[in-house]
């Protein structure tokens, strides 16, 4: 298959990064890559969908991985996976001999191993320059669900209409299930039984990098998990913090212990991000060294500094993210710079996932969440036009139209964009630049 053919299939079938920022899959496809990495690390605690999907559809995913490698002309493909995923590793090993240019790379269960910059270093020994992209080091990274969606698009002509979601936490029947795009959190949660607390909060994505949704939040192509927690849980309280108060707390409490910087996964790889200097500058209203603020652009947002490292529970990540947003608003471009040497004691700075879960008081929620490999029906969806990085898709249906599951309802716009497809059979109730609302039959 030619690269342009594969790119067109991915774009027309709406295949984007199934998690994170939702980077369109076609935009990563280039003949400059010599390595394709399959990310089965699941960065956030409590997520289970990628290991479950790879264990269930091993042959299809490895076949597509090898086909992508061959199409791009890459020398090898690497399956990056936590060594504790024993069942999934066994499933991969059973068929790996059929793919001589694919190798398995077991990794420590450390956070944030799923960060592609960290994963690339672990799998290849290559350091992505601060401000750079994986392709600068001839690497392309896709997660497991994205690769499976590519397989379905290429070999089954099935576009992306649903999302695998781990529904865990304060729920009596935790599970991982395919949820039609545009389904509300309330309806998605009903698939996992009853909520077991009186005042629940809904963490979308993960406890470290996720955000708080509501019952009316809808599932998109990047929704990896819905974690139900009590509204007074430590994780929820930290997500609800007042940033103005956090800045004042930085001024009054930061003791410059450097633990935030010492545990920063990007800093350990030589990236010029030093959270303790940001906190010092904020505490002293010091803008004499502007690099402290511009270097915030290199933060991955993993949250170790804020939710684990800081002994005073301050919020360096949130303050850094505010600076990053300011840089974007100001149109300041991120420069690509040479990294410092990788720290010799980097291995000792890794954060074991089990210790992170214990610190966040999440260990009791780390229970089985069986994979249900079917898509339940739903009668009402609000399908977002922007479920990916880049330009929102452009609606091509109107109110009153009858639509079917898998039908294209929005075309890609010019530039970085992908198509959007209907997730149920029904009738269009509302169309806007933001969303298409469909009522099921």
Rosetta blueprint (number, residue, H / E / L):
1 X L
2 X L
3 X H
4 X H
5 X H
6 X H
7 X H
8 X H
9 X H
10 X H
11 X H
12 X H
13 X L
14 X L
15 X L
16 X E
17 X L
18 X L
19 X L
20 X L
21 X L
22 X L
23 X L
24 X E
25 X H
26 X H
27 X H
28 X H
29 X L
30 X L
31 X L
32 X L
33 X L
34 X L
35 X E
36 X E
37 X E
38 X E
39 X E
40 X E
41 X L
42 X L
43 X L
44 X L
45 X L
46 X L
47 X L
48 X L
49 X H
50 X H
51 X H
52 X H
53 X H
54 X H
55 X H
56 X H
57 X L
58 X H
59 X H
60 X H
61 X H
62 X H
63 X H
64 X H
65 X H
66 X H
67 X H
68 X H
69 X H
70 X H
71 X H
72 X H
73 X L
74 X L
75 X L
76 X E
77 X E
78 X E
79 X E
80 X E
81 X E
82 X E
83 X L
84 X L
85 X L
86 X H
87 X H
88 X H
89 X H
90 X H
91 X H
92 X H
93 X H
94 X H
95 X H
96 X H
97 X H
98 X H
99 X L
100 X L
101 X L
102 X E
103 X E
104 X E
105 X E
106 X E
107 X E
108 X L
109 X L
110 X E
111 X E
112 X L
113 X L
114 X L
115 X L
116 X H
117 X H
118 X H
119 X H
120 X H
121 X H
122 X H
123 X H
124 X H
125 X L
126 X L
127 X L
128 X L
129 X L
130 X E
131 X L
132 X L
133 X L
134 X H
135 X H
136 X H
137 X H
138 X L
139 X E
140 X E
141 X E
142 X E
143 X E
144 X H
145 X H
146 X H
147 X H
148 X H
149 X H
150 X H
151 X H
152 X H
153 X H
154 X H
155 X H
156 X H
157 X L
158 X L
159 X L
160 X L
161 X L
162 X E
163 X E
164 X E
165 X E
166 X E
167 X E
168 X E
169 X E
170 X L
171 X E
172 X L
173 X L
174 X L
175 X E
176 X E
177 X E
178 X E
179 X E
180 X E
181 X L
182 X L
183 X L
184 X E
185 X H
186 X H
187 X H
188 X H
189 X H
190 X H
191 X L
192 X L
193 X L
194 X L
195 X E
196 X L
197 X L
198 X L
199 X L
200 X E
201 X E
202 X E
203 X E
204 X E
205 X L
206 X L
207 X L
208 X L
209 X L
210 X L
211 X E
212 X E
213 X E
214 X L
215 X L
216 X L
217 X L
218 X E
219 X L
220 X L
221 X L
222 X L
223 X L
224 X L
225 X E
226 X E
227 X E
228 X E
229 X E
230 X E
231 X L
232 X L
233 X L
234 X H
235 X H
236 X H
237 X H
238 X H
239 X H
240 X L
241 X L
242 X L
243 X H
244 X H
245 X H
246 X H
247 X H
248 X H
249 X H
250 X H
251 X H
252 X H
253 X H
254 X L
255 X L
256 X L
257 X L
258 X L
259 X H
260 X H
261 X H
262 X H
263 X L
264 X L
265 X H
266 X H
267 X H
268 X H
269 X L
270 X L
271 X L
272 X L
273 X L
274 X L
275 X H
276 X H
277 X H
278 X H
279 X H
280 X H
281 X H
282 X H
283 X H
284 X H
285 X L
286 X L
287 X L
288 X L
289 X L
290 X L
291 X H
292 X H
293 X H
294 X H
295 X H
296 X H
297 X H
298 X H
299 X L
300 X L
301 X L
302 X L
303 X L
304 X H
305 X H
306 X H
307 X H
308 X H
309 X H
310 X L
311 X L
312 X L
313 X L
314 X L
315 X L
316 X H
317 X H
318 X H
319 X H
320 X H
321 X H
322 X H
323 X H
324 X H
325 X H
326 X H
327 X H
328 X H
329 X H
330 X L
331 X L
332 X L
333 X L
334 X L
335 X L
336 X L
337 X E
338 X L
339 X L
340 X L
341 X L
342 X L
343 X L
344 X L
345 X L
346 X H
347 X H
348 X H
349 X H
350 X L
351 X E
352 X E
353 X H
354 X H
355 X H
356 X H
357 X H
358 X H
359 X H
360 X L
361 X L
362 X L
363 X H
364 X H
365 X H
366 X L
367 X L
368 X L
369 X L
370 X E
371 X E
372 X E
373 X E
374 X E
375 X E
376 X L
377 X L
378 X L
379 X L
380 X E
381 X E
382 X E
383 X E
384 X E
385 X L
386 X L
387 X L
388 X L
389 X L
390 X L
391 X L
392 X L
393 X L
394 X E
395 X E
396 X L
397 X L
398 X L
399 X L
400 X L
401 X L
402 X E
403 X E
404 X L
405 X L
406 X L
407 X L
408 X E
409 X E
410 X E
411 X E
412 X L
413 X L
414 X L
415 X L
416 X L
417 X L
418 X L
419 X L
420 X E
421 X E
422 X L
423 X L
424 X L
425 X L
426 X E
427 X E
428 X E
429 X E
430 X E
431 X E
432 X L
433 X L
434 X L
435 X E
436 X E
437 X E
438 X E
439 X E
440 X E
441 X L
